Amino acid sequence: NIKKITSSMKMVSAAKFTRAEKALKPARVYGDGATSLYERNEFESEAGKQLNIAVSSDRGLCGGVHSAIAKHIRAANNEKAVESLIVIGDKVKMMLSKQLGVAFVVTYSNV
């Protein structure tokens, strides 16, 4: 009986995995776009400087996501001073503007 239960559980999980994979395919375009943004930026880097990019939204109810992004950037600033920061989205821009506003290279909104 346990073998039959285990076998049926494997079949169910395989079906769920296939369904999830099919749902993920259309979203891969966004991941490729983000990857190309990081790989092919047009900003020149100076020796020893690091460019940080914070991507969030302009509005919405994703407060936890925006807070986590701001928290991560602040933690990076505590380790080593953030000198260059690109901000995409108004939510994180508002959260970081007081503390790191001078480090903003460029900001984008309504993307």
Secondary structure, DSSP 8 states (H G I E B T S, - for coil): -HHHHHHHHHHHHHHHHHHHHHHHGGGHHHHHHHHHHHHS------TT--EEEEE--SSSS-HHHHHHHHHHHHHHHHHS---EEEEESHHHHHHHHHHHGGGEEEEE---
